[in-house]
Every structure is written in structure tokens, then in C-alpha cells.
Amino acid sequence: MRKVLFEVPSCGIKFTGTLRDKEEPVMAENFWEFLEKPVKFFSHPTLSTGDLTVLFPRPPIEPPKYIGDQTSPLVEDSPYLVSGTEKLNVRAGELIWCGWNILFCYGPSCTEPLRSGGAYVLQVDEECLEDLEKAREDLWNHSFLYHKLGTITLSRMEE
């Protein structure tokens, strides 16, 4: 199992997630390659519930190998951005890789009834969901209370 470390420097929170190599082998590998070195993202939470954030890295110099959006999803079963238990619904801790940026469902209630365009490549580890909730609140507060850029760094955890 390949793991990714999430670090939110503004609140000192760290947590881990596990790649879904079996379910999404091609896109999980593409995401892993993207994390060859630690990548710093800025967080842009949705304006509705705040339980979904788009994570943007520095723009690439070369076009990404894969790129997905709502009209041209990366994978056939690209999830919808609506919380629930059905196959194409999302749950807290799901990371959706779009080939360059990330849609990160970091809370229990997503209400954006749109196709994500990406692949569900990582799940935050169950034992880390409390830390994910603390990080979610901090990133949300950065956007809406402090009016400062919230950042999160993702890196490979070597075994």
C-alpha cells in the first residue's frame, strides 16, 4: 500500500491517505509520479458547504499527460460531487485527481451536483479523519475569516 502524507502548516496538522492502486491503477500511478517531490497546493474551498476544496499547485511548464474536467472525465466512473453512499457519490477523505489539480472532499457534506471529471485515487486513512476535520476547519477559516491563502503539502511516504 502506497501512502501519501498531508501537511497543513498553518495548524500543524499531519495525516495520511492510502492510494487506491487496485481500483484506479493508471490514475493512481499518475498521481504518485506527480508527487515525485513534495508538492505545495493552495486551497480554494467551495462557497456552498465548505466540505469540498479544490487544491491547486503551481501551474505546470509542460501540459499534463492526463487532464480531466466535467465534460471530459479522466475515467468512466468519475464521481459526482455529492455526498452519499452510492458508487458515484463522495465521502469525507476522498481525493479526486484531475491530472494536475485536485478535488478534495474533506468534510461530510458535499452539495455540488456536478461530475468531478477526475479519478478517485486516494482515501484518507480512517484513523486520520479527526485530523482531516481540524485541517478542513483551518483551511476554510483561512479563506473566509482570515482572507489569507491556506496551503497544504502532499508528499510520498516511503515505506
PyMOL commands that place a pseudoatom at each C-alpha (Angstrom):
pseudoatom trace, name=CA, resn=MET, resi=1, chain=A, elem=C, hetatm=0, pos=[0.000, 0.000, 0.000]
pseudoatom trace, name=CA, resn=ARG, resi=2, chain=A, elem=C, hetatm=0, pos=[1.371, 3.353, -1.010]
pseudoatom trace, name=CA, resn=LYS, resi=3, chain=A, elem=C, hetatm=0, pos=[0.729, 6.222, 1.374]
pseudoatom trace, name=CA, resn=VAL, resi=4, chain=A, elem=C, hetatm=0, pos=[0.643, 9.996, 0.989]
pseudoatom trace, name=CA, resn=LEU, resi=5, chain=A, elem=C, hetatm=0, pos=[1.390, 12.452, 3.782]
pseudoatom trace, name=CA, resn=PHE, resi=6, chain=A, elem=C, hetatm=0, pos=[-0.740, 15.612, 4.061]
pseudoatom trace, name=CA, resn=GLU, resi=7, chain=A, elem=C, hetatm=0, pos=[0.694, 18.580, 5.990]
pseudoatom trace, name=CA, resn=VAL, resi=8, chain=A, elem=C, hetatm=0, pos=[-1.240, 21.755, 6.825]
pseudoatom trace, name=CA, resn=PRO, resi=9, chain=A, elem=C, hetatm=0, pos=[1.473, 24.086, 8.160]
pseudoatom trace, name=CA, resn=SER, resi=10, chain=A, elem=C, hetatm=0, pos=[-0.845, 26.807, 9.477]
pseudoatom trace, name=CA, resn=CYS, resi=11, chain=A, elem=C, hetatm=0, pos=[-2.299, 24.483, 12.122]
pseudoatom trace, name=CA, resn=GLY, resi=12, chain=A, elem=C, hetatm=0, pos=[0.461, 21.875, 12.408]
pseudoatom trace, name=CA, resn=ILE, resi=13, chain=A, elem=C, hetatm=0, pos=[-1.840, 19.030, 11.357]
pseudoatom trace, name=CA, resn=LYS, resi=14, chain=A, elem=C, hetatm=0, pos=[-0.459, 15.994, 9.548]
pseudoatom trace, name=CA, resn=PHE, resi=15, chain=A, elem=C, hetatm=0, pos=[-2.425, 12.991, 8.341]
pseudoatom trace, name=CA, resn=THR, resi=16, chain=A, elem=C, hetatm=0, pos=[-2.110, 10.174, 5.833]
pseudoatom trace, name=CA, resn=GLY, resi=17, chain=A, elem=C, hetatm=0, pos=[-4.045, 8.631, 2.987]
pseudoatom trace, name=CA, resn=THR, resi=18, chain=A, elem=C, hetatm=0, pos=[-3.769, 5.404, 1.021]
pseudoatom trace, name=CA, resn=LEU, resi=19, chain=A, elem=C, hetatm=0, pos=[-3.639, 5.227, -2.757]
pseudoatom trace, name=CA, resn=ARG, resi=20, chain=A, elem=C, hetatm=0, pos=[-6.348, 3.160, -4.439]
pseudoatom trace, name=CA, resn=ASP, resi=21, chain=A, elem=C, hetatm=0, pos=[-3.910, 1.302, -6.691]
pseudoatom trace, name=CA, resn=LYS, resi=22, chain=A, elem=C, hetatm=0, pos=[-6.196, -1.675, -7.212]
pseudoatom trace, name=CA, resn=GLU, resi=23, chain=A, elem=C, hetatm=0, pos=[-9.281, 0.359, -8.154]
pseudoatom trace, name=CA, resn=GLU, resi=24, chain=A, elem=C, hetatm=0, pos=[-7.575, 3.112, -10.226]
pseudoatom trace, name=CA, resn=PRO, resi=25, chain=A, elem=C, hetatm=0, pos=[-4.150, 1.756, -11.262]
pseudoatom trace, name=CA, resn=VAL, resi=26, chain=A, elem=C, hetatm=0, pos=[-3.377, 4.181, -14.105]
pseudoatom trace, name=CA, resn=MET, resi=27, chain=A, elem=C, hetatm=0, pos=[-4.516, 7.377, -12.398]
pseudoatom trace, name=CA, resn=ALA, resi=28, chain=A, elem=C, hetatm=0, pos=[-3.073, 6.364, -9.006]
pseudoatom trace, name=CA, resn=GLU, resi=29, chain=A, elem=C, hetatm=0, pos=[0.284, 5.845, -10.706]
pseudoatom trace, name=CA, resn=ASN, resi=30, chain=A, elem=C, hetatm=0, pos=[-0.009, 9.207, -12.496]
pseudoatom trace, name=CA, resn=PHE, resi=31, chain=A, elem=C, hetatm=0, pos=[-0.754, 10.923, -9.171]
pseudoatom trace, name=CA, resn=TRP, resi=32, chain=A, elem=C, hetatm=0, pos=[2.177, 9.138, -7.497]
pseudoatom trace, name=CA, resn=GLU, resi=33, chain=A, elem=C, hetatm=0, pos=[4.501, 10.292, -10.282]
pseudoatom trace, name=CA, resn=PHE, resi=34, chain=A, elem=C, hetatm=0, pos=[3.234, 13.864, -9.779]
pseudoatom trace, name=CA, resn=LEU, resi=35, chain=A, elem=C, hetatm=0, pos=[4.324, 13.609, -6.131]
pseudoatom trace, name=CA, resn=GLU, resi=36, chain=A, elem=C, hetatm=0, pos=[7.913, 12.707, -7.055]
pseudoatom trace, name=CA, resn=LYS, resi=37, chain=A, elem=C, hetatm=0, pos=[8.870, 15.661, -4.852]
pseudoatom trace, name=CA, resn=PRO, resi=38, chain=A, elem=C, hetatm=0, pos=[6.604, 17.214, -2.176]
pseudoatom trace, name=CA, resn=VAL, resi=39, chain=A, elem=C, hetatm=0, pos=[4.009, 19.489, -3.779]
pseudoatom trace, name=CA, resn=LYS, resi=40, chain=A, elem=C, hetatm=0, pos=[2.546, 22.571, -2.116]
pseudoatom trace, name=CA, resn=PHE, resi=41, chain=A, elem=C, hetatm=0, pos=[-1.058, 23.377, -3.042]
pseudoatom trace, name=CA, resn=PHE, resi=42, chain=A, elem=C, hetatm=0, pos=[-3.259, 26.319, -2.204]
pseudoatom trace, name=CA, resn=SER, resi=43, chain=A, elem=C, hetatm=0, pos=[-6.761, 25.513, -1.068]
pseudoatom trace, name=CA, resn=HIS, resi=44, chain=A, elem=C, hetatm=0, pos=[-9.864, 27.076, -2.585]
pseudoatom trace, name=CA, resn=PRO, resi=45, chain=A, elem=C, hetatm=0, pos=[-12.940, 25.831, -0.641]
pseudoatom trace, name=CA, resn=THR, resi=46, chain=A, elem=C, hetatm=0, pos=[-16.338, 25.813, -2.273]
pseudoatom trace, name=CA, resn=LEU, resi=47, chain=A, elem=C, hetatm=0, pos=[-18.655, 28.631, -1.313]
pseudoatom trace, name=CA, resn=SER, resi=48, chain=A, elem=C, hetatm=0, pos=[-21.611, 26.376, -0.543]
pseudoatom trace, name=CA, resn=THR, resi=49, chain=A, elem=C, hetatm=0, pos=[-20.817, 23.844, 2.160]
pseudoatom trace, name=CA, resn=GLY, resi=50, chain=A, elem=C, hetatm=0, pos=[-17.081, 24.172, 2.546]
pseudoatom trace, name=CA, resn=ASP, resi=51, chain=A, elem=C, hetatm=0, pos=[-16.747, 20.406, 2.558]
pseudoatom trace, name=CA, resn=LEU, resi=52, chain=A, elem=C, hetatm=0, pos=[-15.047, 20.359, -0.823]
pseudoatom trace, name=CA, resn=THR, resi=53, chain=A, elem=C, hetatm=0, pos=[-11.875, 22.199, -1.696]
pseudoatom trace, name=CA, resn=VAL, resi=54, chain=A, elem=C, hetatm=0, pos=[-10.002, 22.499, -4.950]
pseudoatom trace, name=CA, resn=LEU, resi=55, chain=A, elem=C, hetatm=0, pos=[-6.254, 22.168, -4.447]
pseudoatom trace, name=CA, resn=PHE, resi=56, chain=A, elem=C, hetatm=0, pos=[-4.111, 23.985, -6.987]
pseudoatom trace, name=CA, resn=PRO, resi=57, chain=A, elem=C, hetatm=0, pos=[-0.340, 23.513, -7.333]
pseudoatom trace, name=CA, resn=ARG, resi=58, chain=A, elem=C, hetatm=0, pos=[1.968, 25.830, -9.232]
pseudoatom trace, name=CA, resn=PRO, resi=59, chain=A, elem=C, hetatm=0, pos=[0.982, 25.638, -12.924]
pseudoatom trace, name=CA, resn=PRO, resi=60, chain=A, elem=C, hetatm=0, pos=[2.977, 23.112, -14.943]
pseudoatom trace, name=CA, resn=ILE, resi=61, chain=A, elem=C, hetatm=0, pos=[5.519, 24.145, -17.561]
pseudoatom trace, name=CA, resn=GLU, resi=62, chain=A, elem=C, hetatm=0, pos=[4.526, 21.295, -19.864]
pseudoatom trace, name=CA, resn=PRO, resi=63, chain=A, elem=C, hetatm=0, pos=[0.938, 20.144, -20.416]
pseudoatom trace, name=CA, resn=PRO, resi=64, chain=A, elem=C, hetatm=0, pos=[-0.054, 17.246, -18.123]
pseudoatom trace, name=CA, resn=LYS, resi=65, chain=A, elem=C, hetatm=0, pos=[-0.249, 13.768, -19.650]
pseudoatom trace, name=CA, resn=TYR, resi=66, chain=A, elem=C, hetatm=0, pos=[-3.849, 13.443, -18.461]
pseudoatom trace, name=CA, resn=ILE, resi=67, chain=A, elem=C, hetatm=0, pos=[-6.342, 16.178, -17.737]
pseudoatom trace, name=CA, resn=GLY, resi=68, chain=A, elem=C, hetatm=0, pos=[-9.968, 15.727, -16.744]
pseudoatom trace, name=CA, resn=ASP, resi=69, chain=A, elem=C, hetatm=0, pos=[-12.904, 18.036, -16.337]
pseudoatom trace, name=CA, resn=GLN, resi=70, chain=A, elem=C, hetatm=0, pos=[-16.690, 17.811, -16.161]
pseudoatom trace, name=CA, resn=THR, resi=71, chain=A, elem=C, hetatm=0, pos=[-17.100, 17.490, -19.923]
pseudoatom trace, name=CA, resn=SER, resi=72, chain=A, elem=C, hetatm=0, pos=[-14.198, 15.068, -20.476]
pseudoatom trace, name=CA, resn=PRO, resi=73, chain=A, elem=C, hetatm=0, pos=[-13.690, 12.957, -17.340]
pseudoatom trace, name=CA, resn=LEU, resi=74, chain=A, elem=C, hetatm=0, pos=[-10.421, 11.077, -16.877]
pseudoatom trace, name=CA, resn=VAL, resi=75, chain=A, elem=C, hetatm=0, pos=[-12.229, 7.848, -16.063]
pseudoatom trace, name=CA, resn=GLU, resi=76, chain=A, elem=C, hetatm=0, pos=[-15.600, 6.321, -16.847]
pseudoatom trace, name=CA, resn=ASP, resi=77, chain=A, elem=C, hetatm=0, pos=[-16.768, 6.299, -13.223]
pseudoatom trace, name=CA, resn=SER, resi=78, chain=A, elem=C, hetatm=0, pos=[-15.691, 9.835, -12.320]
pseudoatom trace, name=CA, resn=PRO, resi=79, chain=A, elem=C, hetatm=0, pos=[-17.614, 10.678, -9.120]
pseudoatom trace, name=CA, resn=TYR, resi=80, chain=A, elem=C, hetatm=0, pos=[-20.261, 13.327, -8.711]
pseudoatom trace, name=CA, resn=LEU, resi=81, chain=A, elem=C, hetatm=0, pos=[-19.538, 15.969, -6.069]
pseudoatom trace, name=CA, resn=VAL, resi=82, chain=A, elem=C, hetatm=0, pos=[-22.496, 14.981, -3.911]
pseudoatom trace, name=CA, resn=SER, resi=83, chain=A, elem=C, hetatm=0, pos=[-22.170, 13.183, -0.575]
pseudoatom trace, name=CA, resn=GLY, resi=84, chain=A, elem=C, hetatm=0, pos=[-23.768, 9.780, -0.247]
pseudoatom trace, name=CA, resn=THR, resi=85, chain=A, elem=C, hetatm=0, pos=[-23.208, 6.063, -0.193]
pseudoatom trace, name=CA, resn=GLU, resi=86, chain=A, elem=C, hetatm=0, pos=[-23.865, 5.254, -3.849]
pseudoatom trace, name=CA, resn=LYS, resi=87, chain=A, elem=C, hetatm=0, pos=[-20.976, 4.313, -6.129]
pseudoatom trace, name=CA, resn=LEU, resi=88, chain=A, elem=C, hetatm=0, pos=[-20.510, 7.729, -7.769]
pseudoatom trace, name=CA, resn=ASN, resi=89, chain=A, elem=C, hetatm=0, pos=[-21.131, 9.793, -4.603]
pseudoatom trace, name=CA, resn=VAL, resi=90, chain=A, elem=C, hetatm=0, pos=[-18.296, 11.109, -2.450]
pseudoatom trace, name=CA, resn=ARG, resi=91, chain=A, elem=C, hetatm=0, pos=[-17.459, 10.763, 1.221]
pseudoatom trace, name=CA, resn=ALA, resi=92, chain=A, elem=C, hetatm=0, pos=[-15.119, 12.650, 3.557]
pseudoatom trace, name=CA, resn=GLY, resi=93, chain=A, elem=C, hetatm=0, pos=[-11.478, 11.934, 2.831]
pseudoatom trace, name=CA, resn=GLU, resi=94, chain=A, elem=C, hetatm=0, pos=[-11.785, 11.159, -0.869]
pseudoatom trace, name=CA, resn=LEU, resi=95, chain=A, elem=C, hetatm=0, pos=[-9.177, 12.735, -3.124]
pseudoatom trace, name=CA, resn=ILE, resi=96, chain=A, elem=C, hetatm=0, pos=[-10.100, 13.118, -6.784]
pseudoatom trace, name=CA, resn=TRP, resi=97, chain=A, elem=C, hetatm=0, pos=[-7.136, 13.576, -9.114]
pseudoatom trace, name=CA, resn=CYS, resi=98, chain=A, elem=C, hetatm=0, pos=[-7.835, 15.616, -12.247]
pseudoatom trace, name=CA, resn=GLY, resi=99, chain=A, elem=C, hetatm=0, pos=[-4.378, 15.286, -13.822]
pseudoatom trace, name=CA, resn=TRP, resi=100, chain=A, elem=C, hetatm=0, pos=[-2.977, 18.485, -12.387]
pseudoatom trace, name=CA, resn=ASN, resi=101, chain=A, elem=C, hetatm=0, pos=[-5.289, 19.826, -9.701]
pseudoatom trace, name=CA, resn=ILE, resi=102, chain=A, elem=C, hetatm=0, pos=[-7.240, 18.003, -7.003]
pseudoatom trace, name=CA, resn=LEU, resi=103, chain=A, elem=C, hetatm=0, pos=[-10.831, 17.974, -5.815]
pseudoatom trace, name=CA, resn=PHE, resi=104, chain=A, elem=C, hetatm=0, pos=[-10.656, 17.036, -2.146]
pseudoatom trace, name=CA, resn=CYS, resi=105, chain=A, elem=C, hetatm=0, pos=[-13.798, 16.052, -0.285]
pseudoatom trace, name=CA, resn=TYR, resi=106, chain=A, elem=C, hetatm=0, pos=[-12.650, 16.985, 3.200]
pseudoatom trace, name=CA, resn=GLY, resi=107, chain=A, elem=C, hetatm=0, pos=[-15.962, 17.116, 5.029]
pseudoatom trace, name=CA, resn=PRO, resi=108, chain=A, elem=C, hetatm=0, pos=[-19.186, 15.138, 5.359]
pseudoatom trace, name=CA, resn=SER, resi=109, chain=A, elem=C, hetatm=0, pos=[-21.453, 17.249, 3.148]
pseudoatom trace, name=CA, resn=CYS, resi=110, chain=A, elem=C, hetatm=0, pos=[-20.694, 17.973, -0.496]
pseudoatom trace, name=CA, resn=THR, resi=111, chain=A, elem=C, hetatm=0, pos=[-23.548, 19.534, -2.410]
pseudoatom trace, name=CA, resn=GLU, resi=112, chain=A, elem=C, hetatm=0, pos=[-22.111, 20.343, -5.830]
pseudoatom trace, name=CA, resn=PRO, resi=113, chain=A, elem=C, hetatm=0, pos=[-24.285, 18.222, -8.184]
pseudoatom trace, name=CA, resn=LEU, resi=114, chain=A, elem=C, hetatm=0, pos=[-21.625, 18.091, -10.895]
pseudoatom trace, name=CA, resn=ARG, resi=115, chain=A, elem=C, hetatm=0, pos=[-19.387, 15.405, -12.317]
pseudoatom trace, name=CA, resn=SER, resi=116, chain=A, elem=C, hetatm=0, pos=[-15.876, 15.807, -10.898]
pseudoatom trace, name=CA, resn=GLY, resi=117, chain=A, elem=C, hetatm=0, pos=[-14.024, 14.934, -14.085]
pseudoatom trace, name=CA, resn=GLY, resi=118, chain=A, elem=C, hetatm=0, pos=[-11.301, 13.205, -12.118]
pseudoatom trace, name=CA, resn=ALA, resi=119, chain=A, elem=C, hetatm=0, pos=[-10.436, 9.817, -10.679]
pseudoatom trace, name=CA, resn=TYR, resi=120, chain=A, elem=C, hetatm=0, pos=[-10.906, 8.823, -7.039]
pseudoatom trace, name=CA, resn=VAL, resi=121, chain=A, elem=C, hetatm=0, pos=[-7.290, 7.826, -6.364]
pseudoatom trace, name=CA, resn=LEU, resi=122, chain=A, elem=C, hetatm=0, pos=[-6.832, 8.189, -2.599]
pseudoatom trace, name=CA, resn=GLN, resi=123, chain=A, elem=C, hetatm=0, pos=[-8.740, 7.781, 0.650]
pseudoatom trace, name=CA, resn=VAL, resi=124, chain=A, elem=C, hetatm=0, pos=[-7.644, 9.484, 3.868]
pseudoatom trace, name=CA, resn=ASP, resi=125, chain=A, elem=C, hetatm=0, pos=[-6.955, 6.765, 6.415]
pseudoatom trace, name=CA, resn=GLU, resi=126, chain=A, elem=C, hetatm=0, pos=[-9.821, 6.095, 8.813]
pseudoatom trace, name=CA, resn=GLU, resi=127, chain=A, elem=C, hetatm=0, pos=[-7.719, 6.821, 11.903]
pseudoatom trace, name=CA, resn=CYS, resi=128, chain=A, elem=C, hetatm=0, pos=[-6.876, 10.272, 10.467]
pseudoatom trace, name=CA, resn=LEU, resi=129, chain=A, elem=C, hetatm=0, pos=[-10.416, 11.569, 9.863]
pseudoatom trace, name=CA, resn=GLU, resi=130, chain=A, elem=C, hetatm=0, pos=[-10.410, 13.679, 13.069]
pseudoatom trace, name=CA, resn=ASP, resi=131, chain=A, elem=C, hetatm=0, pos=[-7.217, 15.401, 11.938]
pseudoatom trace, name=CA, resn=LEU, resi=132, chain=A, elem=C, hetatm=0, pos=[-8.764, 15.881, 8.500]
pseudoatom trace, name=CA, resn=GLU, resi=133, chain=A, elem=C, hetatm=0, pos=[-11.700, 17.664, 10.164]
pseudoatom trace, name=CA, resn=LYS, resi=134, chain=A, elem=C, hetatm=0, pos=[-9.336, 20.008, 12.039]
pseudoatom trace, name=CA, resn=ALA, resi=135, chain=A, elem=C, hetatm=0, pos=[-7.423, 20.724, 8.822]
pseudoatom trace, name=CA, resn=ARG, resi=136, chain=A, elem=C, hetatm=0, pos=[-10.707, 21.367, 6.975]
pseudoatom trace, name=CA, resn=GLU, resi=137, chain=A, elem=C, hetatm=0, pos=[-11.737, 23.968, 9.533]
pseudoatom trace, name=CA, resn=ASP, resi=138, chain=A, elem=C, hetatm=0, pos=[-8.341, 25.677, 9.355]
pseudoatom trace, name=CA, resn=LEU, resi=139, chain=A, elem=C, hetatm=0, pos=[-8.306, 25.811, 5.542]
pseudoatom trace, name=CA, resn=TRP, resi=140, chain=A, elem=C, hetatm=0, pos=[-11.907, 27.068, 5.475]
pseudoatom trace, name=CA, resn=ASN, resi=141, chain=A, elem=C, hetatm=0, pos=[-11.102, 29.775, 8.040]
pseudoatom trace, name=CA, resn=HIS, resi=142, chain=A, elem=C, hetatm=0, pos=[-8.123, 30.934, 6.007]
pseudoatom trace, name=CA, resn=SER, resi=143, chain=A, elem=C, hetatm=0, pos=[-10.360, 31.671, 3.051]
pseudoatom trace, name=CA, resn=PHE, resi=144, chain=A, elem=C, hetatm=0, pos=[-13.421, 33.068, 4.766]
pseudoatom trace, name=CA, resn=LEU, resi=145, chain=A, elem=C, hetatm=0, pos=[-12.288, 34.550, 8.079]
pseudoatom trace, name=CA, resn=TYR, resi=146, chain=A, elem=C, hetatm=0, pos=[-8.624, 35.476, 7.743]
pseudoatom trace, name=CA, resn=HIS, resi=147, chain=A, elem=C, hetatm=0, pos=[-8.628, 36.213, 3.990]
pseudoatom trace, name=CA, resn=LYS, resi=148, chain=A, elem=C, hetatm=0, pos=[-5.228, 34.548, 3.683]
pseudoatom trace, name=CA, resn=LEU, resi=149, chain=A, elem=C, hetatm=0, pos=[-4.087, 31.743, 1.474]
pseudoatom trace, name=CA, resn=GLY, resi=150, chain=A, elem=C, hetatm=0, pos=[-4.464, 28.314, 3.064]
pseudoatom trace, name=CA, resn=THR, resi=151, chain=A, elem=C, hetatm=0, pos=[-1.881, 25.786, 1.917]
pseudoatom trace, name=CA, resn=ILE, resi=152, chain=A, elem=C, hetatm=0, pos=[-1.398, 22.054, 2.159]
pseudoatom trace, name=CA, resn=THR, resi=153, chain=A, elem=C, hetatm=0, pos=[1.643, 19.998, 1.152]
pseudoatom trace, name=CA, resn=LEU, resi=154, chain=A, elem=C, hetatm=0, pos=[1.359, 16.465, -0.158]
pseudoatom trace, name=CA, resn=SER, resi=155, chain=A, elem=C, hetatm=0, pos=[4.303, 14.084, -0.307]
pseudoatom trace, name=CA, resn=ARG, resi=156, chain=A, elem=C, hetatm=0, pos=[5.051, 10.428, -0.752]
pseudoatom trace, name=CA, resn=MET, resi=157, chain=A, elem=C, hetatm=0, pos=[5.536, 8.358, 2.357]
pseudoatom trace, name=CA, resn=GLU, resi=158, chain=A, elem=C, hetatm=0, pos=[8.327, 5.951, 1.574]
pseudoatom trace, name=CA, resn=GLU, resi=159, chain=A, elem=C, hetatm=0, pos=[7.975, 2.503, 3.086]
for i in range(1, 159): cmd.bond("trace and resi %d" % i, "trace and resi %d" % (i + 1))
show_as sticks, trace
zoom trace
